[in-house]
Amino acid sequence: MIRARFKCNHIDPRPVNWPIKHPYWVSGYGDRFAVVVAYADDEAELLRNWPDATEIDSEVVGLYAFTSRFKKPDWFDGDKP
């Protein structure tokens, strides 16, 4: 599983598929882009959900890391991948 940070559509940064398997957050906005942090099985899955993703920076992780900034989303039922 990866945890990725990337830029995408600033008007509607939600994934194009729903429901999705892993949590995500819109962490900010820039000049004509949104910054999203998302977990995914791999980069291919990430691009299926956000086909307009650019500047993808990802790392392999084994567990979700929920924090005060990246809280567990209300819609998300799982604690582990």
VENGI-V725730 format. One record per backbone hydrogen bond with DSSP energy under -0.5 kcal/mol. CO is the residue of the C=O (numbers start at 1). NH is the residue of the N-H. E is the energy in kcal/mol with one decimal. If there is no record, write none. Layout:
BEGIN
co->CO nh->NH e->E
co->CO nh->NH e->E
END
This chain:
BEGIN
co->1 nh->61 e->-2.6
co->2 nh->4 e->-0.5
co->2 nh->40 e->-1.9
co->3 nh->59 e->-1.5
co->4 nh->38 e->-2.5
co->5 nh->57 e->-2.7
co->6 nh->36 e->-2.8
co->7 nh->54 e->-2.5
co->8 nh->34 e->-2.6
co->23 nh->39 e->-2.3
co->25 nh->27 e->-0.8
co->25 nh->37 e->-2.7
co->28 nh->35 e->-2.9
co->30 nh->32 e->-1.3
co->30 nh->33 e->-0.7
co->33 nh->30 e->-3.1
co->34 nh->8 e->-1.9
co->34 nh->36 e->-0.6
co->35 nh->27 e->-2.5
co->35 nh->28 e->-1.1
co->36 nh->6 e->-2.3
co->37 nh->25 e->-2.6
co->38 nh->4 e->-3.4
co->40 nh->2 e->-3.3
co->42 nh->46 e->-2.0
co->43 nh->47 e->-2.5
co->44 nh->48 e->-1.5
co->45 nh->49 e->-1.7
co->46 nh->50 e->-2.5
co->49 nh->16 e->-3.1
co->50 nh->53 e->-2.1
co->54 nh->7 e->-2.5
co->57 nh->5 e->-2.4
co->59 nh->3 e->-2.3
co->64 nh->66 e->-0.5
co->69 nh->71 e->-0.6
co->70 nh->67 e->-1.5
co->73 nh->76 e->-1.4
co->75 nh->77 e->-0.5
co->79 nh->64 e->-0.5
END
